[in-house]
């Protein structure tokens, strides 16, 4: 690498083997680890796709290949482990499916065996036995349904186990891939998130598949139950086991399973005396004609019932969608031409055979009997279709009567709700407008400057809250009253609905039940003997099928009459039921209004508590401000009272800070008294006395200078204490912040506090002058006291300095007393 400075590599001499390093113009720079510059990203982005680093050799390439290989090995290991997990789960799921299949097959065999046991050759199955047998079959089928549900649960458990294992596998191998470093963690996280998303989607798909399989199995179980019931009904009619058609099992969908009619049924239907000639050769053809005719008839009946079922489904979807009455439901007409065409060809073949063997009389009899049966079938089908059409019309009309009532009720409910919502909106607007003065009063209370105004604003707010509570109660009563107005609609709607019911009953009266001749002409099923004629044996299945249809029609008419009778009998309870429904609707909506009022009361109580808390907080703030200001001002005034006293006594005569003037003067007085008492020459005494005069003056001067020094120090101390008091005032003022500045002081309160602090500051200024005057008076007093102590000595000294002649003549004894006894140096 190259730098701005130049670094020369060391040169080695072959002769001296001395290393010489040239370090000219070397600039040492401090290297700091930092991220790359923005230009680095642009440079890397500009590199070609097949770029390879130069001067790297095969090491980097081999390293990158090895890292890619390790990454791919981990991925292959993940896929291998995932395949093992899926294989294990699939085997377990296959085992569950095989167990379920075997159980369903065994269950179906149990049902078939039970139905075979119910087939009695001596007599048909009774209705009570049929019901018991059907309950037994239903219990067996419920076991199959429960097994299907268990299969779904266990399958879902397996699918969740599969998803959990795959997620754990991905999470466990993620750190290995990150450690390999072939891809950055961000890309790995993105790939793993996609794979986990695929696992979750596959879990949802498999769970849905299990649900669909369970639904299909339930449908097949219901179909099998219907087939079993049909078989029991056939046994009850004494027909025996007929053609079952397709199996109910899903794996036998394309296999037709049929059972032979029981021997007892064959004996009951085909037993007859010996026929003359070769008529037995045509019995199979006779049976085919009869079976064909019965099958066509039953298909027509199924077509009629299918149309009725379709109309009922449409009616179920149509109810609740609109009010217009659709009129009678038109069922599809029965194609009688198709019925004739299906019967015509077998009858022609049968007629030609009878004509060759028996003569023309047999042919005429056969056509006459068959034609009568065809006409009976046509009449039966038309009568059944008309009964079904009338029944569907009754259901349609009755359903739309109630639908019309529901629509009227819905309109009344919408009108009531709209009125209540309008009232709620107006009440909310009034309550919202009432919030403005409350918020203003609350803010004024929070910013009250003193306790008197605080209590005044608090009383105003409490009065407003009491009025608000009364207003909430009035609004709630008005809202409940507006909702209770809905109870005026049930009598009107009941009268309207009763009138519609009367019209409905007049339009659809109860019909009498007429028994046709076919029901009376049909021989009993348990008749041991029948006519010897072969025609009677081939006529028997046709009236039996027609008789079944007539029985169904009679049951339908019975249901219709019972429905109309029940409808007419329940009309009397309609008004009470409508009133009860209206009351339930009002109570349900009033519960919401009561909840609204309860929430308002709770918020109102919380607001009252908040107002009390705000009052207490502001009262505490005012008391704290007042206590703090009072304490501060009292401290300042105590200082003002104490400073003049301290200034008046700032120093004493015997203070160590002063020059020891009193001790020196006292000692000098002792020396002067000693000089008086001693017997010295007059001149010697005079000289000694003269030496005391300048010494006294010097002591006086030094004492005054020390007093001046102490006075100056005390002045500086006084100024410092005054300055501290001023600074405390300034700090106190700086801590005063208004509410607009984020503080807790009102404007009036701040002004009052500042005025008190200003008065304290003015008192400090006057205190300075008082202290200076007191110090000056103390100084004068101390100097006067010093002069007073020095004055007797100065007087003695001055007396010795004056001529002593007059003093000696006047009082020689005194002179002897004042002579010093000894001289002290």
Buried (B, 14 or more C-beta within 10 A) or exposed (E): EEEEEEBEEEEEEEEEEEEEEEEEEEEEEEEEEEEEEEEEEEEEEEEEEEEEEEEEEEEEEEEEEEBEEBBEEBBEEBEEBBEEBBEBBEEBBEEBEEBBBEBBEEBBEBBBEBBEEBBBEEEBBEEEBBEEBBEBBEEBBEEBBEBBEBBBEBBBEBBEBBBEBBBEBBEEBBEBBBEBEBBEEEEBEEBBEEBBEEBEEBBEEBBEEBEEBBEEBBEBBEBBBEBBBEBBBBBBBBBBBBEBEBBBBEEEEEEEEEBEBBEBBEEBBEEBEEBEEEBEEBBEEBBBBBEBBBEBBBEBBEBBBEBBEBBBEBBEEBBEEEEEBBEEBEBEEBEBEEBBEBBEEBBEEBBEBBBEEBEEEBBEBBBEBBEEBBEBBBBBBBBBBEBBBBBBBBBBBBBBBEBBBEBBBEEBBEEBBEBBEEBBEEBEEEBEEBEEEBEEBBEBBBBBBBEEBBBBBBEBBBEBBEEBBEBBEEBBEBBBEBBEEBBEBBEEBBEEBBEBBEEBBEEBEBEEEEEBEBEEEBEEBEEEEBEEEBBEBBBBBBBBBBBBBBEBBBEBBEEBBEBBEEBBEEBEEBBEEBBEEBBEBBEEBBEEBBEBBEEBBEEBEEBBEEBEEBBEEBBEBBEEBBEEBEEBBEEBBEBBEEBBEBBBEBBEBEBEEBBBBBEBBEEBBEBBBBBBBBEBEEEBBBEBBEEBBEBBEEBBEBBBEBBEEBBEEBBEEBEEBBEEBBEBBEEBBEEBEBBEEEEBBBEEBBEBBBEBBEEBBEBBEEBBEBBBEBBEEBBEEBBEEBEEBBEEBBEBBEEBEEEBEEBEEEEEEEBEEBBBEEEEE
